[in-house]
Amino acid sequence: MSAPDLKTVPVNFIRFHGLTLLVVENGGVEYVAVKPISDMLGLAWRKVRDTVMSGDNVELYGTKRLLPPSFDVYGGDVLVPENTENPPDLDGEGAKNREPLVQGALLYIRLDCAQFFLSGVNTNKVRANGRTATADKLLAVKKEWAKALHDYETLGVARKRSNLDDLKALQGLIKTRTLVETPQERAALSLVIARVFVDLGVPLGEDPQGALDLHR
């Protein structure tokens, strides 16, 4: 790929298992850098780099080397993140999949594959590297994913426990809104309810009733 094809656009910041990751877009696809995830897990970067660049993993994770985005801050470009990756080996396992390097390019995987990448991480290695708390959290998440995958394959649907808790909270908020006395309280609860809908991934659209002329 040529340098222009490697350019990215910043689109979002997300919380990812305790990390704040910058999400970038290239060719209509969203990506996150791999190295911050590797550092969080305390894994050897060389092995992680070779893993995501090896064989079918390139397709599985959508691995690409891309240029980090630049932000125009008061007329000056600020590049993030800093390129701290080591140059690849010439004879590593993933060498055949490596594209020619462009100065400043970083290794990214698709955002929608990042959780799946974590599912393949050996928690024993994370624990052996002194990241006990991280290993415990990842193990708990992987057990939850295992059950979700089983439910999806056997029942055709899987539900996230935290989303179920949000739904219960939402039901309580809606019920409470019908009981409050002042318009200010109802307006405040409506705002909280709208935010819960956003957290559930179903933001409320414009109220169709609001567009009606009720005085005709």
C-alpha positions as CSV (number, residue, x, y, z in Angstrom):
1,M,0.0,0.0,0.0
2,S,1.2,3.5,-0.7
3,A,1.6,6.1,2.0
4,P,-1.7,7.8,1.2
5,D,-3.5,4.5,1.5
6,L,-2.1,4.1,5.0
7,K,-3.5,7.4,6.4
8,T,-6.1,7.2,9.2
9,V,-8.7,9.5,10.6
10,P,-9.4,9.6,14.3
11,V,-13.1,8.8,15.0
12,N,-13.5,8.0,18.7
13,F,-11.9,7.2,22.1
14,I,-13.2,4.0,23.8
15,R,-12.7,2.3,27.1
16,F,-11.2,-1.1,26.5
17,H,-10.7,-3.3,29.7
18,G,-9.2,-0.4,31.6
19,L,-7.4,1.2,28.6
20,T,-8.4,4.3,26.8
21,L,-7.9,3.5,23.1
22,L,-8.0,5.8,20.1
23,V,-10.2,4.4,17.3
24,V,-9.0,5.3,13.8
25,E,-10.6,4.7,10.4
26,N,-9.0,3.6,7.2
27,G,-11.0,2.6,4.1
28,G,-14.3,2.7,6.0
29,V,-13.0,0.3,8.7
30,E,-12.3,1.2,12.3
31,Y,-9.0,0.0,13.9
32,V,-7.1,0.2,17.2
33,A,-3.4,-0.1,17.8
34,V,-2.2,-3.4,19.1
35,K,0.8,-2.4,21.2
36,P,-1.2,-0.6,24.0
37,I,-3.2,-3.8,24.4
38,S,0.0,-5.9,24.5
39,D,1.5,-3.6,27.1
40,M,-1.6,-3.8,29.3
41,L,-1.2,-7.6,29.3
42,G,2.5,-7.5,30.0
43,L,3.2,-9.7,27.0
44,A,6.4,-9.6,24.9
45,W,5.7,-7.3,22.0
46,R,7.7,-9.3,19.5
47,K,5.6,-12.4,20.1
48,V,2.3,-10.4,20.0
49,R,3.5,-8.7,16.8
50,D,4.4,-12.0,15.1
51,T,1.1,-13.5,16.3
52,V,-1.2,-10.9,14.7
53,M,1.0,-11.0,11.5
54,S,1.1,-14.8,11.2
55,G,-0.9,-16.8,8.6
56,D,-4.6,-16.7,8.9
57,N,-4.4,-14.3,11.9
58,V,-3.9,-11.4,9.4
59,E,-7.4,-12.1,8.1
60,L,-8.8,-13.0,11.5
61,Y,-7.8,-9.8,13.1
62,G,-7.7,-7.6,10.0
63,T,-4.1,-6.7,10.8
64,K,-2.6,-3.7,9.0
65,R,0.3,-1.3,9.4
66,L,-1.2,2.2,9.2
67,L,-0.1,5.7,9.9
68,P,-1.4,7.2,13.2
69,P,-3.7,10.2,12.7
70,S,-2.7,13.8,13.1
71,F,-4.8,16.4,15.0
72,D,-4.7,20.0,13.9
73,V,-4.5,21.8,17.3
74,Y,-4.4,25.6,16.9
75,G,-2.8,25.3,13.5
76,G,-0.2,22.7,14.4
77,D,-0.4,18.9,13.8
78,V,0.1,16.6,16.8
79,L,0.7,13.0,16.0
80,V,-0.6,10.3,18.3
81,P,0.4,7.7,19.4
82,E,4.2,7.9,19.3
83,N,5.7,5.1,17.2
84,T,7.4,2.9,19.9
85,E,7.2,-0.3,17.9
86,N,10.4,-2.2,17.1
87,P,11.1,-2.8,13.4
88,P,10.1,-6.4,12.4
89,D,12.5,-9.2,12.0
90,L,13.4,-10.3,8.5
91,D,12.9,-14.0,9.3
92,G,10.0,-14.0,11.9
93,E,7.0,-16.2,11.6
94,G,4.9,-13.4,10.2
95,A,7.5,-12.1,7.8
96,K,5.7,-13.4,4.7
97,N,2.6,-11.3,5.6
98,R,4.4,-8.1,6.4
99,E,4.0,-5.2,4.0
100,P,6.9,-2.8,3.2
101,L,7.2,-0.5,6.2
102,V,6.3,3.2,5.9
103,Q,8.1,5.5,8.3
104,G,5.9,6.1,11.3
105,A,3.4,3.3,10.6
106,L,2.0,1.3,13.5
107,L,0.4,-2.1,13.8
108,Y,-3.4,-2.0,14.0
109,I,-6.2,-4.6,14.2
110,R,-9.8,-4.1,13.4
111,L,-11.9,-2.7,16.3
112,D,-14.6,-5.4,15.8
113,C,-11.9,-8.1,16.2
114,A,-10.2,-6.7,19.3
115,Q,-12.3,-8.6,21.8
116,F,-11.7,-11.8,19.8
117,F,-7.9,-11.1,19.9
118,L,-8.2,-11.0,23.7
119,S,-10.0,-14.3,23.8
120,G,-6.9,-16.0,22.4
121,V,-4.6,-14.6,25.0
122,N,-3.1,-17.1,27.5
123,T,-4.0,-15.8,30.9
124,N,-1.3,-18.0,32.5
125,K,1.3,-16.0,30.6
126,V,-0.3,-12.7,31.7
127,R,-0.3,-14.0,35.3
128,A,3.3,-15.2,35.0
129,N,4.3,-11.6,33.9
130,G,3.1,-10.3,37.2
131,R,-0.3,-9.0,35.9
132,T,-2.4,-11.0,38.3
133,A,-5.3,-8.6,38.5
134,T,-5.4,-8.3,34.8
135,A,-5.3,-12.1,34.3
136,D,-8.1,-12.6,36.8
137,K,-10.3,-10.0,35.0
138,L,-9.5,-11.5,31.6
139,L,-10.3,-15.0,32.8
140,A,-13.7,-13.9,34.2
141,V,-14.5,-12.1,30.9
142,K,-13.4,-15.2,28.8
143,K,-15.7,-17.4,30.9
144,E,-18.6,-15.0,30.2
145,W,-17.7,-15.1,26.5
146,A,-17.7,-18.9,26.5
147,K,-21.2,-19.0,27.9
148,A,-22.3,-16.3,25.5
149,L,-20.9,-18.3,22.5
150,H,-22.7,-21.4,23.8
151,D,-26.0,-19.5,24.1
152,Y,-25.5,-18.0,20.6
153,E,-24.8,-21.4,19.0
154,T,-27.5,-23.3,20.8
155,L,-30.2,-20.7,21.4
156,G,-29.4,-18.3,18.5
157,V,-29.1,-15.3,20.9
158,A,-26.8,-14.2,23.7
159,R,-27.4,-11.4,26.2
160,K,-24.8,-9.4,28.1
161,R,-25.5,-9.5,31.9
162,S,-24.7,-5.8,32.3
163,N,-27.3,-5.0,29.6
164,L,-29.9,-7.0,31.5
165,D,-29.1,-5.0,34.6
166,D,-29.4,-1.8,32.6
167,L,-32.8,-2.9,31.3
168,K,-34.0,-3.5,34.9
169,A,-32.7,0.0,35.8
170,L,-34.5,1.4,32.8
171,Q,-37.8,-0.1,33.8
172,G,-37.4,1.3,37.3
173,L,-36.6,4.8,35.9
174,I,-39.6,4.8,33.6
175,K,-41.9,3.7,36.4
176,T,-40.5,6.4,38.7
177,R,-41.1,9.1,36.0
178,T,-44.8,8.4,36.2
179,L,-44.8,9.0,39.9
180,V,-42.9,12.3,40.2
181,E,-44.9,15.5,40.7
182,T,-42.9,18.3,39.1
183,P,-42.1,18.9,35.4
184,Q,-38.5,19.5,36.4
185,E,-38.2,16.0,38.0
186,R,-39.8,14.4,34.9
187,A,-37.5,16.3,32.6
188,A,-34.4,15.2,34.6
189,L,-35.6,11.5,34.6
190,S,-36.2,11.7,30.9
191,L,-32.7,12.8,30.4
192,V,-31.3,9.9,32.5
193,I,-33.6,7.5,30.6
194,A,-32.3,8.8,27.3
195,R,-28.7,8.2,28.4
196,V,-29.5,4.6,29.5
197,F,-30.9,4.0,26.0
198,V,-27.6,5.3,24.5
199,D,-25.6,2.9,26.8
200,L,-27.8,0.0,25.5
201,G,-26.9,0.9,21.9
202,V,-30.4,2.1,21.0
203,P,-30.3,5.9,21.2
204,L,-33.7,7.5,21.1
205,G,-34.5,9.3,17.9
206,E,-36.6,12.4,17.6
207,D,-40.0,12.1,19.1
208,P,-42.4,11.8,16.1
209,Q,-45.2,13.4,18.2
210,G,-43.0,16.4,18.6
211,A,-43.3,17.1,14.9
212,L,-47.1,17.1,15.0
213,D,-49.1,20.3,15.1
214,L,-51.4,19.6,18.0
215,H,-53.1,23.0,17.7
216,R,-54.7,22.5,14.3
